[in-house]
Amino acid sequence: MSSLWHGFAEMHVVQDHPFVVTRGEGAYIWDQSGKRYLDGTAALWFAHLGFGRPEVAAAVARQMNEISAYHNFTDYVTQPTIDLADRLASHSPDPGSRVFFTSGGSDAVDSAAKLVRRYHTLTGNPERTVFIAREWAYHGMHTYGTSLAGIEANRTGYGELVPDVVLVPHDDVDAIEKAIDHAGPERIAGIYCEPVLGAGGVRSVPVEYLHSARDLVREAGGLFISDEVITGFGRIGDWFAAVRFDLDPDLILFAKGVTAGYLPLGGIIVSPRVASPFFDQAAVVWRHGYTYTGHATVCAAGLAVTEIYENEPIFARALELEKELEETLGALVGEGPAVGLRAGTGAMAALQLDPADTTLAPRVALATRQEGVIVRALAGNGIQISPPLILTPGEVDELASGLQRGLRAV
């Protein structure tokens, strides 16, 4: 029996039967018995480049031999941290943006909430404390992120952690307008918006919805926060959904794909307008940061991954996968308990299972793993497919075939 406490797990069951992953190469992983599996989820949405890229390992080793890390408080910094911030800003909708690093996506969500509220205080609007979030949304598991969660199970059992959070349907613009009116436009701090809802079932909305949500919140004086922890770095075929869909956000939250999972990193890309009070006013300090903010070795990994994105057709392949996954997985609708498919925006999809039986998704995921393909149960009784962006057409067929056998097994 292991002493480890797994995340999102029924430990009564898991503690005696962990699935131990021993190595990875390309789009495949191996378990401790030596069995190979096609990774249909890119681990937890992050292994955009698959596993075993030697140039990333070499960059990490070089940096650790120079200086592994140093803090970024006050005026201290390391060169990889500066370089990665500049590179990320250059690929954002506004290259004049500023970049604040965190240790992951959940950190980025909570940091953004504090940043937005501090911004409103600096600009003379301290009463702006209300955030709007959408049903089916996932914004990490820190305190603010839990309160912003649109997946009810992730909020249950904690009581009210953070007040002034309003949930609206994920695809209803009128509901946003009503929420603003009910709270009072003068109290709106901003809206957290995943351009494509990820863990909540891979649910996309028309681009017009995203633009309307942004405009409504902006007209009320709030900020548009694009949560791209999942959609960033090629997952939907561009650096950010904000670029592909011309979202013009005030903040972009990122993690996962920034290092392709080789080391943990997250952060916030802050538009010039929002950064201005912090950079242009004297005696202003945002008293916020983490021990590992801008960790040198992690940023070195991020630079190596960014160079791969810049020099290889990774994002172009993601756009091809957008079509291939929709076509190939669409053929599985009607197999066993599969009743629908949500796909067509990036290299991500959800196969919808019969909602009458909420035990289906974990059973299908397990059965599919036994067939040599990794998929994952999602909120709403769906099956997540979000493979590495390097997946070949043959591997797409292998993924679909394994999933088909898993569906038939249950």
N, C-alpha and C positions, 0 to 999 in steps of 0.2 A: 504493500500500500504506500503510495507516494504522499509526501507532505504538501504537495502543491495544490493550491486552490485555483481552479480554472475559472476563467470568465464565462458568463452566460451558460453555466453548466449545472445540471442536476448532480451534485457531487456524490450523492448516495450511490449513483450508478457509475459515474466517471472515474472515481478514485481507484477502482480496481481494474478498470479497462481503458487506460489512456491509449490514444492513437499516436504513437511516437514516430515523428518524421525525422529521418536520419540524414538525408541529403537531397539536393535538387540540381537539375541540369535542364536548361532550356525551359520548356513548358511542363516538365515532369518532376514529380517528387517520388521518394522511396520511403517505405516504412521499415521498421526494425527487422522484419522478416525478409527483407530484400524485394518485396513486391513493388512494382512500378505503377504510378497513377498519373493520368493526365490531369493537370490542375485547371479545372474549369472556372475557378473563382479568383485566380491571381492572389492566392492566400486570402487575406482580408481586403480585397480590392486593390492591393498595392504593388504586386509583382509585375509591373508593366513590361519589364524587360526579361521576365523569366528569372532563372537562377544561374549563377556561375559565370557572370561577366568578369573576366580577369582584370580588365582595366579599372573597374570600380574597386576591386580588392587591392590593386596596386596603388591607387590613389590614396586609399585609407592607410595602407602600410607606410607610404612616404610621409604622410602627414603625422602619423603617430611617432615616427622616428625624428621628426622635427620638433613639434610640440603637439601633444595630443589634444589639449584643451586649455582654455583660459577664459575667465568670465568676461562678460561684456558690460558690466555695470560701470557707471560714470564714463570715463573716456577710454577704458580698456577695450581692446578688440584684437582679433587675429585676422590675417589677410584673407584666408578662405571665406570668412564670414562677410567681409566687405565685398569680395568678388562675387559671391553667390547672390547677395542682395542686389547688386547692380545687374546681374544677368536676369534675375527674376523680374525686376522692374522693367527691363528692356523688352520683355515679352508680355507685359501686362497691357491693358488698354491704354494706359498713360505712362510712358517711360519716366515721367517726373514723379512717379509714386515713391513712397517710402516703404521699407520692408522691416517688419518686426518678427523675429524668430521665436518659436516656442519649441516644446519637445514633441508635439503631436497635435492632432486635430482637436481633441477635446480641450487642450490648453488654448488653442486658437479661438475656439468658440467663446470660452469664458473670458479670455483676454479682450476679445472684441466687444463684449458687453460692457466691460469696465471702460474700455477706450471710448466707446460711443457716449456713455454717460458722462465721462470726464470732458469729452469734446463739447457736449451740450452745456455743461457747467461753465466751461471757459468762454463760450459764446453767449452767455447770459440767459441760458434756458435750463436751469437745474431741475425744473419740474418735468422735463422730458425723460421719463423712466419706463414707459410702457413699450414692450416689444411684442410684435405680432409674429406668430409662427404658424406653420401649416400642419394640418393633420397628415399622418404618415411620415412626417419629417423625422430625421435622425440628426442630432447635433452633438454627438459625443455623450460622455457619461459623467462629466463634472457636474457641479451643482447647477450652474446656469443651463448647461446642455440638457440635464435631466428635466429641468423645468420647461424648457423649450420643446421637449420631445412631443412629437405628434403620434408616437406609437404608445398607446395607453399602457401596455404591459411594462414599459420602461419607466413609467412614472409611478406605478402602483406600489404602495407600501411605505412611502417616504413622507407622506404629508406634503404640505406646501413648503417647498424649499426656497424659492424666489418668487415674490409677488410680482404683480404688474406684467404678467405674460398672458396674452390673449391668443387662443387657438382658433383658426378658421379652416374651412374646407380647403383642400389642397388645390382645387381647380376653379374656385368661384371668386371672380374679381369683385362682384357686388358685396360679398361677405367682408372683404377687406375694407371697402368704403364704409360699411355699416359698423365695423369694429372701430374705425377711426372716429366716426361720429359718436359712438357710444362712450369711448374713452375720453374723447375731447381731442381735437387736432393738436392743441397746444401741449399735450402730454405724450405724444408719440415720439419715441426714441428712434425706432427703426423696425425693419422687417428682416427676419432671417429667411433666406430662400435658397433651397437646393434647386439648381436649374433642372436637374432630373433627380427625383427622390430616389435614393439608393436603397438603404436597408428597409425602407417602408414599402418595398415591392417594385422598384424600378418603374416609377410612374412619371411619365413626361407630360408636359402641357404645351399648348401652342406658344410660340415665341411672343405672340401678341399678349398673352396672359402675363408673361414675365415683364414686358414693357409697361403694361397697365399697372401691375402691382408696384413697380418702381415709381411710376409717375404719381400714383395716388399717395404713396408714402412721402415722396418728395414734396408734393404740394402741401402736405400737412406739416412739413418741416423736419420729417424724420430722414433716416439714412437707409439706403438699400445695401444689404449685406449678402453677398453672393457666397454661399457655403460650397466651395469647390474641393473639399477634402476628397471626394470621390471623382468628380467630373474633371478635375484639373490634370494637366500634363498628359494630354493625348487620349484620355478615356473616351472623349466624344470627338476626337479627330482634330483638336487644336490645342493650343497651350491652355486655354481656359474656355469654358462655355461663354464667359463674358466677352471673349473675343469673337467666337463663332456666331453668337447671337446678338452682338452689339448691345450688351446690357448696360454699359456705362455705370458700373457699380461704384459705391463709395468705399467699400471694403471688399476684398476677396480673401476668403479663408482657404488655406491650403495645407496639405500634409501628404501622406501616402506616396503618390507618384513622384513627388519632388526628389526623393532618393530611390524610388522604385522599391522601397522596403529594405534596402541594404542596411540602413541605419535609421533610427527614429528621428523625425524632424517635422515641424509644422510651422505655421506662421500666418501673418496678416499682411496683405499688400494694401497700403493705405493711400487713397487718392490725394493729390496735392491739396485739394480744398479742405479735407479733414485733417491732414497733417499740419497745415499751415499754422494754427494757433500754437502748436507744440514746438515748432521750429522757428517761427518768426517773432514770437513774443519773448521778451526777457523774463528771467526768473520763473519760467514755467518748467516744472518737472513732472513727468508721468511716473509716479512712484509704483512701478510695476516691473516685473522681470522674473526670470527663473535661473536657477543655478546653471543649467545647461543651455540657456538661450544662446544661439549662435555657436554651438560647440564646434571647435575647429575641425575635428576629424569627421564629424557628421556633415559639415558644410563641404568638406573635400569630397565626400561621397556624392553630395548633391551636385557639385560642379562636374564630376565625372559623368553622372547620369544626364545632366543637362547637355553636355557635349554630345552624348549619344543621340539625344533627341534632336539636336541641331544638325547632326551630320548623317543620320540614317533615316530611312523613310518610315519611321515608327508610326507617326501620326497618319500618314497616308494609308498604312496597313490597317489602322483602327477604323478608318472610313470604309475600307473594303469589308472589314469584319462587321460593320454596321449592317451591311446588306446580306452578307453570308449567314450571319446568325439569325436574322429575321427569316430568311428563306429556309434554312435547314431546320431550325427549331420549329418553324411554323408547321412543318410536316408532322410534328409530334402531337399536335393538338388532336384530341380524340383517342390517343393512346392511353389506355388505362384511365387514371383519374385526371388526366390533363384536359382542361376545358378552355384554355385560352393562352395567349402569348402577348406580353408587352415588350416591344422591341422597336428598333428603327431609329434610335438616337444614340449613336456611339456603340462601342464594343461592350454592350451590357444588355441583359434581357432578363425577364422573369417569366417562367412558365407557370401559369395559374392552375392550381389544382382545385378539385371540387370543394367549395367552401363548406359543404355540409359536414365534412370530417376533418377537424382541425389537427388530427394526428398524422395526416397524410404527408405533409412536407418533411418532417424529420425522418419518417420511414422511407420516403423516396430517396432522400439524400443518402441515407445509410445503404440502401439497396444499390444505389448507383455507385457508391464508393466500393462496394463489394465487387462491382463489375469493372473496377479500374479507372473510374472517373470521379473527380471531386466536384461536387456541387454543394449548395448550402440552402437550408430552409430560411425563408424570409417571413417577415410580418405579413399577415393577410393570406397565409397558406400558399405562398409562392415558392418557386425554386430559382435561386440566383445563378445566373451564368454571366461571368465577367472575366474572361480568360486573359492571360498575358497578351499584350498587343503584338507579340511576335508569332502568334498562332498561325500555322499554315492551313491552306484549304483542306489538306488531308487530315490534319489534327482537328479541324472543325467537324469533319465527318466522324472521326473517332469519338469526339465528345458527344455528338448527337446519338451515335450508335449505343454508347454506354448508358446514356440517359434513357434511351428507349428501353433497353433491357431492365433498367431500374424501375421504370414505370410499369412494365409488364410484371415485374416480380411482386409488386404489391397489389 
